[in-house]
Amino acid sequence: MAPVESPTHDELEQQLKDTIQDLYQIMLQVTTYTTTPTHNSAQALQNSLQTFTLDLQAIHNTAVAGAPPSTTAFPPPPGSHIPPGAPVLYPPEVPPTEEGALQTRGALPSIPRELVQYVENGRNPDIYTREFVELVRRGNQLMRGKMRAFAALRDTLAGEMRQAMPEVAADVARVVEMTSPDGAAQGGAGQGGGGGEGRSRQGSVTRNAGPRSGVGGGPGEAGGHASQGG
């Protein structure tokens, strides 16, 4: 099969013009609709609707032909109401797979409903993009401010707890490391550091116990000297 060329801008523009003209013709047929035997508008309205459907199918196929390839699209069901002579909605290029998917020419991007409402209300789509970017920026700034505020509260609380309760300094350090952005990578190092800090505290307690025992032994030594002097 020959490669499918991408549609040009002029081709799409002409198809859109034809579709708008079809809508204008339908409006005229509905406005001047009559049921008199001499001039019955039913057939004319039916022809205008069929032409409009065919032009919509042509625009869709043209857009799909220029879209990136996709394997998730499916052809229309057998019972779909497609007028005779309408082009195939999803022209396959390879036979169906076991799952039933077809390799189609492409898949159209998803358009947000809010953007469609902007266009229907006569507003500029660029305004939607600008407002969306502004909304995302404000949300990111608010979230970043909250993260910094909680981080400052965590550090302040951890410092106060280290000063007030030195015996839980290792646990405080471990909590700070696990709640920081890089805490998962430094979790092992934090635990090792906590153990070292615990050992240093134990050594300090031992060292502090030595002078206390020495002080207790001082009077004994003094008593001994006194007994020797006696």
Secondary structure, DSSP 4 states (H G I P E B T S, - for coil): -PPPPPPPHHHHHHHHHHHHHHHHHHHHHHHT--B-SSSB-HHHHHHHHHHHHHHHHHHHHHHHHTSPPBS---PPPTT----TTPPPSS--SS---TT----BS--PPP--HHHHHHHHTT--HHHHHHHHHHHHHHHHHHHHHHHHHHHHHHHHHHHHHHHH-GGGHHHHHHHHHHTSTTTTTTHHHHHHHHHHHHHHHHHHHHHHHHHHHHHHHHHHHHHHHHHHH-
